[in-house]
Amino acid sequence: MGLHARSVALAAGATGDHVERIAAMIVEARDITLEAARKALAILVAEGGAALPGVASGAPAAGADVTPSGGVATAIAE
């Protein structure tokens, strides 16, 4: 499942350290889909990760709860 999650993270546009982090996030959420990986990438960018090409810096995924009290898996599942 981990290899597939990394492949999906790459397909979503993740690079470098983001690949492993996004893979872990979507595995934790039990939602290994391109949509979930894109949401996870948006969450990482919103949390202060480096801006990536094609991703607006600081723009959270639509409906994502990126506050410290909001769980990552919950944000992906929404």
C-alpha positions, 0 to 999 in steps of 0.5 A, spaced: 500 500 500 505 504 501 508 504 494 501 505 491 500 511 496 507 514 493 505 513 486 499 517 487 502 522 491 507 523 485 501 523 480 498 529 485 504 533 484 508 532 490 516 532 490 521 531 495 519 530 502 512 532 500 512 525 497 513 521 503 508 525 508 503 525 503 503 518 502 503 517 510 497 522 510 493 518 505 494 511 508 492 514 515 486 517 512 485 510 508 483 514 502 489 512 497 486 516 491 489 522 487 483 527 490 486 525 497 493 526 495 491 533 492 488 535 498 494 533 502 498 537 498 494 543 499 494 542 506 502 541 507 502 548 502 497 551 507 501 549 513 507 553 510 510 548 506 514 550 500 509 553 494 509 548 488 508 549 481 501 550 480 499 550 487 497 557 490 501 558 496 497 558 502 491 556 499 487 550 503 483 545 500 476 546 499 473 545 506 479 542 509 480 544 516 487 545 517 487 548 524 491 544 529 485 541 532 483 538 526 486 532 524 489 531 517 485 524 516 479 528 517 481 534 513 482 529 507 476 525 508 472 531 507 
